[in-house]
């Protein structure tokens, strides 16, 4: 049992000396860390210009959600009298924050990769205002995604439930914001956004994917949608689906960077849980239904069902001694 006695002055001095001896080892570690920064073998950002902020980029997501779904994610009451004032404040704040982060992202790329001047200030302002101008259109698309969830999920009791709690809609919302920034050639921010959604929902949608309207993800955990995937309108996807690339070589990062590697899913397709669809030349035709746990590397014509044969189930009855 630990003693409750008050330490003597001698004991206090001894403890301080022990602590001091250990702390004296820290400067050498710091010198070694500094040396690795100068060796070129490790990664760091040592520059007069700051990088874009991951935390601020996540804040931009939340700002956008408050604008796209007014009244759902704000702590203040909004009514028909205050809506224009509310949106004016939120959009102005978003524009200021987004402009700064885009400028930082573009400038960082220029300095890091020794690119020619890309007029980062001008690009930041132009990209941010273009993004802002697209928000009404995005709001309409997301409203259609909400309707897709209501139509596709019998468990959905209300649009409020979908907007507040469905991880699929959360991931789709962030994807659509990130995809717009990607189209504007804004570096870093789109991937930060979609990986944040991935960390929160288990749904991994690359911002480069092209996804049409009326899109519904049910449950969602474990879904992977690769960078060059194309998805049409009115598509429904369940948990555990992979829209991925075929096996790639060790130098795939350079050889296949601008090559279509992921499948095309045409309109009104349903893909059930656990299905894996691979390859840039693979096309799933309109109105096809892909059953659970199938593995597809070849194109499927329109109006086709792809199903696994029922596996043989073995039923074994546990026999317990009488009286148990």
N, C-alpha and C positions, 0 to 999 in steps of 0.2 A: 504494500500500500504506500502511495506517495506521501512523503512527510509534509505537514502543513506548517512546519517551523519556518520562521522568517530567516532568510539567508544572512550569514554574517558578512561583514565588509570584505573579508578575505575571499569568501566564495563568490561575491559579486565581481571582485577584481579578476578572479580566475576565469569567470565566464566571459567577461569582456575581452580578456586576452585571447581566449579560444576563438571568439567571433572575429577579432582583428586578424588573427593568423589566416583564417579562411578567406576573409575579404581581400587580403593582400594578393591572393591568387587571381583575382578578377582582372586587373590591368593586363596581365599576359594573355588572357583569353580575348580581351578586347583587341589587343594588338594583332592576334591571329585572325580574328574576324575582319579587321580592317585590311589585313594583307590579302585575304581572299577576295575582298572587293576590288582590289587593284590587279588581281591575277587574270581577270577575264574568264575564269572558270566557273563563276557563280553568277546569279542573277540579282540585280539590284537596280534601283532607280535613283541615281545621284545626279541631279540636274537642278539648275535654278528655276525651271518651270515645273509646277506640280503636275502629277498625273490626274486624270479624272478620278472622281471618288466613287467607290462601290456603294458606300452608304448613301451618298446623294443620288446616285442612279436608282437605288431602290426607293428612295423618297419620291423620285419622279414617277415611278410606277403608281405609288399610292396617290399622288396628286392627280394623275390621269384617271384613276378609278373613281375618284370623287367627282371629276368632271363628267365622265362617261355615264356614271350611274348616280346622278345628284340625289342627295337625301339618304343614300344607303351607307356611305362610309364617312360622313362628317358628323361631328358632335353638336353642331348647331342646327336648330330647326330651320327648315327651308319651306317656304310656301309660295304661292303664285305671286305674291307681292315682292318677295325678297330674292326670287330666283335669278333675276338678271344681275342684281348687285353681287350675289354669291358667285355666279359664274364669272363675272368680270374680275373679281378679286382672285379667284382660283386660276383662271387662264393667264392673268398677268403675272402671277407668281410662278406659274409653270414656265412661261416664256422666258423669264429671267433666269431661272435655275437651269433649264434645258440649254439655253444659249451658252451659258458659261461652261457646262460640261461638254458640249460638242466642241467648243473652241479648244478646251484642254485636250480632248481626245485627238483632234486633228493635229494640233501642235505637237503633241507627244509623238505621234507617228512620224511627223516630219523630222523631228530631232533624232528619234531613235534609229530611223532607217535612212537618214541622210537624204531625204527626198527634197526635190526642188520646192520652192515656196508655193504653198497651195492657198495662200491668203486665208489663213485660218479664221481671222476675225470675220471676214465677209462670209465665208462658208458657214460659220457658226450661226450668224444672224439669219442667213437665208434658209438654212436647213431647219432652224427652230421655227421660223414663221410658216414655212411650208408644212411642217408637222402640225402646228396649231390649226392651220386651215383645213387639214384633213380630219380633224376630230369629229365634226358633224357626220361625215361619211362613215368613220369608224364606229360611231355611236349607233348608226342604223344597222351596220353589219353585225355588231355585237347583240343588238336587239333580236336580230334574226337567229343568232346562235342560241340565245335564251329560248326562243320559240322552238328551236330544234330540240332542246333538252326537254321542254314540256311535252312535245309530241313523241319523243323517243323513249321516255322513261315513265312508266306507270307509277313509279314511286314518288315522282315530283309532285308535291302538293300545291305549289304556287311558284310564281316567278320570283317572289321574295326569297323563297328557299333556295332556288337555283342561284340567284345572284349572290346571296350571302354565303352559301356553304358548299357549292359544287366545285370540287377541285378542277374538274375539266374546264369549266368556264373561266376559272382563275388563270389556268395555264393558257387557254386560248386568248384571253384578253391580253396577257403579257406578250404572247407570241405576236399578236397583230400590231402591238406598239413597236416591238423590236424589229419586226419585218419592215415596217415603214422606215425606221431609222437605217436599216440595212440597205434598203433601196436608195436612200439618200447618201449612201457610201460613208456613213458615220462609223468610225472604227470603235472597237471595244465595248461601247455601251449596249449594242444589241445582245451580245453573248452574255454580258453580265446580267441582263434582264432575264433571258430565258433560263440561265443556270440558276437564278434565284427561284424562278417558278419550279424548276426541276427539284431543287432542294426542299421545297415546301410541299410538293404534290407527288413526286416520283414520276412525273410526266416530262419527258425530255424531247422538246421540239426545237430543232435548230432554226434560228431566225431566217435562214436562207430558204427554207421550204416554202413552196407556193401552195396555199390552202384556200379553197373557194368558200362560198357562203353557205349558211345553214349547216354548220359543222357541229357535230355532237360527239363528245368523248364521255362514255359512261364508265363510272368508277375511276379508271385511268391509271392506277398504279402500274408502273413497269412499262408504259408505252414509250417507244423510241421512234421518232420521225426524223430521218436524216436530212442533211443539208440540201440535197438536190431532189428531194421528193416533190412530186406534184400531186395534189389532191383536188378533185373537182367539187362540185356543189352537192349538197344534201348527202354527205357521207357520214356514216356512223361507225365509230371504232370503240372496241371494248378493251378492258385492261389486259396488259401483257402483250400487246401487239407490237411487233418490230417491223418497221419499214426501213430496211437497211441496205448495206452494200455487200456484195460478194466478197470472199476472202481476198485481201489485198497484200501486195508484196511489202517488204521492209521499207522501201523507198516510196511508199504510196503517197506520203505527204506531199512530195514534189510532183510525182508523175500524174496523179489523179486530182489535183487540187481544183481544176476548172472543168472537170469531166463529169457528166451525169452518172452518178453511181447508185442512185436510189430509185425505187419504182414509181410508176405513174398509176394513180388510182382515179378512175373516171367517175362520172356523176352517179349518185344514188347507189353507191356500193355500201354494203355492210360487212364489217370484218370482226369476227367474234374472237373471244379471249384466247390469248396464247398463240395466235397465228403469226407466222414469220414469212415476210415477203421480201425478197432480196433481188438486187440487180437493177442497173440503170436502163436496161432494155425490157424489163418486165412491165407489162401493162395489164391492169385488172379492168376488164371491160365494164361498161355502163350496166347498172342494175344487177351486177353479180353479187353473190353471197359467198363469203369465205368462212368456212366453218372453223370451230375452235381447234387449236393446236396443229393446224396444217403447216406444211413447209413448202413454199412456192418459189421457184427460180425461173419459171417460164410464164409467158403471157397467157391470160385467160380471156376467152372471147366474151362479148356482152351476154347478159341474161343467162349466166352459168352459175350453178351451185357447185362448190368444191367442198367435199366432206370426207372425213376419215371413216372407214368401215368401223362398225362397233367392235371394240376390242373384246376378246373373250374374258369374261369375268368368272373368277373362281370363288365360290362361296364355301367357306369352311366353318362348320359349327363347332364351337368350343364345347367339349364334353367335360363337365365337372363331376367329381364324385358326389353321390347322393348325400343329401344333408347339407351341402355347401350352398 
